[in-house]
Amino acid sequence: MIILEIVCEHCGRENQVRHPVQHQLDRIEQGIHHLKEQARMTQSDIDGLTAAVQAVATDLTSATNTITQEFATLEAEVAAGNPVDLTGMQTAVASLQGVQAGVDALTTQVPPPTT
């Protein structure tokens, strides 16, 4: 009679025919868990970028509305023959420059596309 001893190369346990397969399944399961964690982190990154984009969009809408109002004010002053005060327009444009800084910050957060 021939007796075969199977020894697991991972842990050294003997006579466990299915044992090496279990180690492989455990490694696959760990890999799947790791991929799920990466996907969660990626989703978290996407959520953060989405919130930042929404904030910039809100700032841009506000700046656009302010500039539109300042143009209307300037047009009314010119139509009335009054001297033009550019202070409001300068403030509105400065807010738009702040929005540009937000857009610039977003472009540095977005990873380059993978090929």
Secondary structure, DSSP 8 states (H G I E B T S, - for coil): ------B-TTT--BS-SSHHHHHHHHHHHHHHHHHHHHHHHHHHHHHHHHHHHHHHHHHHHHHHHHHHHHHHHHHHHHHHT-----HHHHHHHHHHHHHHHHHHHHHHHS-----
